[in-house]
């Protein structure tokens, strides 16, 4: 049984410098209030406003990472906390870095024989006129490889930032330009027609467990940044209403994907369930998922009988370091 007083002084890392800062502040505030409600000595900490070294000065025993996107979910903060010797929630340095990069994640999943949509990666690192022309020339050939419609996205952003569903060749160039604003590469991905689902995981290794699947229904399939966080236009189904065999296969696949990346603590995989044959395809793994009022991990946890505050406490109790096994590892 997790005892709040045993957690010591806790910093909830929130905000940060990524494009997902606003969502992180919402997640972090929810976590902070929940931990305090069960007696944890929790305090907010924004790495964009304070040096991480202050965590050691304040004798923080562990950190709950409620940061999203770059400089929070990509292994950088995890590496800093490793150096400080402060246990933190979620995946370690390598798993966080790999999962943040959708291209690297796909390469690993494909090597493991796990299903993920086909893709083409474009180099958008050269912003000169010649580089931009080369990018758009390369993009023009993508529909012949992946067909239409297709998805264009930055591989190292979350919350659907910079993501476009491209239905016609004429719309492709604008989508590529938008994605290139967020990343030095552009990921063009085969469009899987069907239902969007997500599945959260708690734990590590053989002990990791999948939470109930959430089925997502967005207006006209537009599960974008606005609909995710700021409207009530999206319908979420948990229990999912899917046949038991389909839900079991999704859970099996997600656990394999989670373990293959070396994730720990908690995470959430997003998938598409192809309408033509009901085959699931992995889209991405989130190693620091949202914890807002619209977020999906708390929804799945509720369906499993785990309240929001209990979920936060369980995740906090799993805080650890790469170099020291187990929660509450000793500082170097």
C-alpha positions in Angstrom: 0.0 0.0 0.0 1.4 3.4 -1.0 1.7 5.8 1.9 1.7 9.5 1.0 4.0 10.5 3.8 6.7 8.1 2.6 7.0 10.1 -0.7 9.0 12.9 0.9 9.1 16.3 -0.7 7.8 16.0 -4.2 8.2 18.4 -7.1 5.6 18.3 -9.9 7.4 19.4 -13.0 5.0 21.4 -15.2 5.0 24.0 -17.9 8.4 23.8 -19.5 9.5 25.3 -22.8 7.8 23.1 -25.4 4.9 23.9 -27.7 2.8 21.9 -25.3 3.5 24.2 -22.4 -0.2 25.2 -21.8 -1.4 21.6 -21.7 1.5 20.7 -19.3 0.4 23.4 -16.9 -3.1 22.0 -16.9 -1.8 18.5 -16.4 0.6 19.6 -13.7 -2.0 21.5 -11.7 -4.3 18.5 -11.7 -1.6 16.2 -10.5 -0.5 18.8 -7.8 -4.0 19.1 -6.4 -4.5 15.4 -6.4 -1.3 14.6 -4.6 -1.9 17.3 -2.0 -5.4 15.9 -1.5 -4.0 12.6 -0.3 -1.3 14.2 1.9 1.7 14.3 -0.3 4.1 17.2 0.3 3.9 18.3 -3.3 5.1 21.6 -4.9 4.9 23.0 -8.4 8.2 23.4 -10.4 8.4 25.0 -13.8 11.8 24.2 -15.5 11.3 27.2 -17.9 11.4 29.5 -14.9 13.8 27.9 -12.5 17.1 26.0 -12.8 16.7 22.3 -12.2 19.6 22.5 -9.7 17.1 24.1 -7.3 15.5 20.7 -6.9 18.6 19.4 -5.1 18.9 22.6 -3.1 15.3 22.1 -1.9 16.0 18.4 -1.0 13.3 17.1 -3.3 12.9 13.3 -2.8 11.2 12.6 -6.1 9.7 14.3 -9.2 6.4 13.8 -10.9 7.0 14.7 -14.5 3.9 16.4 -15.9 5.9 17.9 -18.8 4.9 17.2 -22.4 6.9 17.4 -25.6 10.5 18.5 -26.0 12.6 19.3 -23.0 10.3 17.2 -20.8 9.3 14.0 -22.5 12.3 13.5 -24.7 14.9 12.3 -22.3 16.5 15.7 -21.6 14.9 16.3 -18.2 15.3 12.7 -17.4 19.0 12.9 -18.0 19.3 16.0 -15.8 17.4 14.2 -13.0 19.7 11.2 -13.3 22.7 13.5 -12.8 21.0 15.1 -9.8 20.1 11.7 -8.4 16.5 12.5 -8.0 14.0 9.6 -8.9 11.4 10.6 -11.4 8.2 9.2 -12.8 7.9 7.6 -16.2 10.4 6.2 -18.6 14.1 6.6 -18.4 16.4 8.5 -20.7 16.7 6.2 -23.6 13.0 5.1 -23.7 11.9 8.7 -23.4 14.2 9.9 -26.2 13.2 7.0 -28.6 9.5 7.3 -27.9 9.5 11.0 -28.5 10.8 10.5 -32.0 8.1 8.8 -34.1 10.5 7.8 -36.8 12.9 6.0 -34.4 9.9 4.4 -32.7 8.6 3.1 -36.0 12.0 1.7 -36.9 12.2 -0.2 -33.6 8.6 -1.5 -33.9 9.2 -2.7 -37.4 12.3 -4.5 -36.3 10.2 -6.2 -33.6 7.6 -7.2 -36.2 4.9 -4.9 -34.7 2.4 -3.3 -37.1 2.6 0.5 -37.7 1.6 2.5 -40.8 4.0 2.8 -43.7 5.8 6.1 -43.9 8.2 8.4 -45.8 10.5 10.8 -44.0 11.4 14.1 -45.6 14.4 16.3 -44.6 13.3 19.8 -43.7 16.5 20.9 -42.1 17.6 23.3 -44.8 15.3 26.4 -44.7 17.1 28.1 -47.6 15.1 28.7 -50.8 17.0 25.8 -52.4 16.4 23.5 -49.4 12.7 24.4 -49.4 12.4 23.7 -53.1 14.1 20.3 -52.6 11.7 19.5 -49.7 8.6 20.2 -51.8 10.0 18.3 -54.8 10.5 15.3 -52.6 7.0 15.7 -51.1 5.4 15.7 -54.5 6.4 12.0 -54.9 5.0 10.9 -51.6 1.4 10.2 -52.8 2.7 7.7 -55.3 4.3 5.8 -52.5 1.7 6.0 -49.7 -1.5 6.8 -51.6 -4.1 9.4 -50.6 -5.3 10.4 -48.2 -2.2 10.4 -46.0 -1.1 12.0 -42.7 1.7 14.6 -42.5 3.2 15.3 -39.0 6.3 16.5 -37.2 7.9 13.4 -35.8 9.0 15.0 -32.5 5.8 16.9 -31.4 2.7 15.8 -29.5 -0.9 16.9 -28.9 -1.5 16.7 -32.7 0.5 19.9 -33.2 1.4 20.4 -36.9 -0.6 17.3 -38.0 -2.6 17.4 -41.2 -4.7 14.9 -43.0 -4.1 15.4 -46.7 -6.9 14.3 -49.0 -5.5 15.7 -52.3 -2.1 16.3 -53.9 -2.8 20.0 -54.0 -3.0 20.2 -50.2 0.2 18.3 -49.6 2.6 21.2 -49.9 0.8 23.4 -47.3 0.8 20.4 -44.9 4.5 19.9 -45.3 5.2 23.6 -44.8 3.2 23.5 -41.5 4.9 20.4 -40.2 8.4 21.8 -41.0 7.7 24.7 -38.7 7.9 22.2 -35.8 10.7 19.9 -36.8 13.7 19.4 -39.0 12.0 16.3 -40.5 8.5 15.7 -41.8 6.8 12.4 -41.4 4.4 11.4 -44.1 2.3 8.4 -43.0 -0.1 6.0 -44.6 -3.6 6.8 -43.6 -5.4 4.0 -41.9 -9.2 4.3 -42.3 -11.0 3.1 -39.2 -11.5 3.8 -35.5 -8.9 5.5 -33.3 -8.2 3.9 -30.0 -5.8 4.4 -27.1 -4.5 2.1 -24.4 -2.6 3.1 -21.3 -0.1 1.0 -19.4 1.0 1.0 -15.8 4.2 -0.8 -14.5 7.3 -2.1 -16.0 8.6 -5.2 -17.8 6.7 -8.5 -17.2 4.6 -6.8 -14.4 3.3 -4.0 -16.8 -0.5 -4.1 -17.1 -2.7 -2.6 -19.8 -5.7 -0.5 -18.7 -9.0 -0.7 -20.5 -9.0 0.5 -24.1 -10.6 3.9 -24.9 -12.3 4.3 -28.3 -12.3 7.8 -29.7 -15.0 9.4 -31.9 -14.1 12.8 -33.1 -16.3 15.0 -35.4 -15.4 14.1 -39.0 -12.4 12.2 -37.6 -10.7 15.5 -36.6 -9.0 14.5 -33.3 -6.9 17.6 -33.4 -5.4 19.9 -30.7 -8.5 22.0 -30.3 -10.9 19.0 -30.0 -8.5 17.2 -27.7 -8.3 19.8 -25.0 -10.8 22.6 -25.5 -14.1 21.3 -26.7 -16.6 18.6 -25.8 -17.1 17.6 -29.4 -15.2 14.3 -29.1 -16.9 11.2 -27.7 -14.8 8.8 -25.6 -16.0 5.2 -25.0 -14.5 3.4 -22.0 -15.4 0.6 -21.8 -14.6 0.7 -25.5 -17.6 -1.4 -26.7 -15.2 -3.4 -28.9 -15.4 -7.2 -29.1 -13.4 -8.8 -26.2 -11.0 -10.4 -28.7 -10.2 -7.1 -30.3 -9.6 -5.4 -27.0 -7.4 -8.2 -25.9 -5.4 -8.0 -29.1 -4.9 -4.3 -28.7 -3.7 -4.7 -25.1 -1.3 -7.5 -26.2 0.1 -5.3 -28.9 0.5 -2.2 -26.7 2.3 -4.2 -24.0 4.7 -5.6 -26.6 5.2 -2.0 -28.0 5.7 -0.6 -24.5 8.2 -3.3 -23.5 10.1 -3.1 -26.8 10.9 0.6 -26.1 12.0 -0.1 -22.6 9.2 2.0 -21.1 8.5 2.0 -17.4 6.1 3.6 -14.8 3.3 4.5 -17.2 2.6 5.4 -20.8 -0.1 5.4 -23.4 -0.1 4.1 -26.9 -2.3 5.5 -29.7 -3.5 3.2 -32.5 -5.8 2.9 -35.5 -8.1 0.0 -35.9 -8.4 -0.6 -39.7 -12.1 -0.9 -40.7 -11.5 -3.3 -43.6 -10.0 -6.1 -41.5 -10.0 -4.8 -37.8 -6.2 -5.0 -37.7 -4.7 -2.6 -35.1 -1.8 -0.3 -36.2 0.5 1.4 -33.6 0.9 5.2 -34.2 2.9 6.4 -31.2 3.9 5.9 -27.6 3.4 8.7 -25.1 5.8 8.4 -22.1 4.3 11.5 -20.3 0.6 11.4 -21.2 -1.8 14.2 -20.4 -3.4 14.4 -17.0 -6.0 17.1 -17.8 -9.8 16.9 -17.3 -10.0 15.6 -21.0 -7.1 13.2 -20.7 -7.4 9.5 -21.5 -5.2 7.8 -18.9 -7.4 9.0 -16.0 -10.4 7.9 -18.0 -9.1 4.4 -18.5 -8.0 4.2 -14.8 -11.5 5.1 -13.7 -12.8 2.2 -15.8 -10.4 -0.1 -13.9 -11.6 1.2 -10.6 -8.6 3.6 -10.0 -9.5 7.1 -9.0 -7.5 10.1 -10.2 -5.7 10.8 -6.9 -4.9 7.1 -6.5 -3.5 7.0 -10.0 -1.3 10.0 -9.4 0.0 8.4 -6.1 0.7 5.0 -7.9 2.6 6.7 -10.6 4.6 8.8 -8.1 5.4 5.6 -6.1 7.0 4.1 -9.2 9.5 7.0 -9.5 13.0 5.6 -10.1 16.4 6.2 -11.7 18.0 4.4 -14.7 21.1 3.8 -12.6 19.4 2.7 -9.4 16.7 0.1 -9.5 13.5 0.6 -7.6 11.7 3.7 -6.4 13.6 6.1 -4.2 17.0 5.1 -5.5 19.9 6.5 -3.6 21.6 9.7 -4.9 25.2 9.4 -6.1 
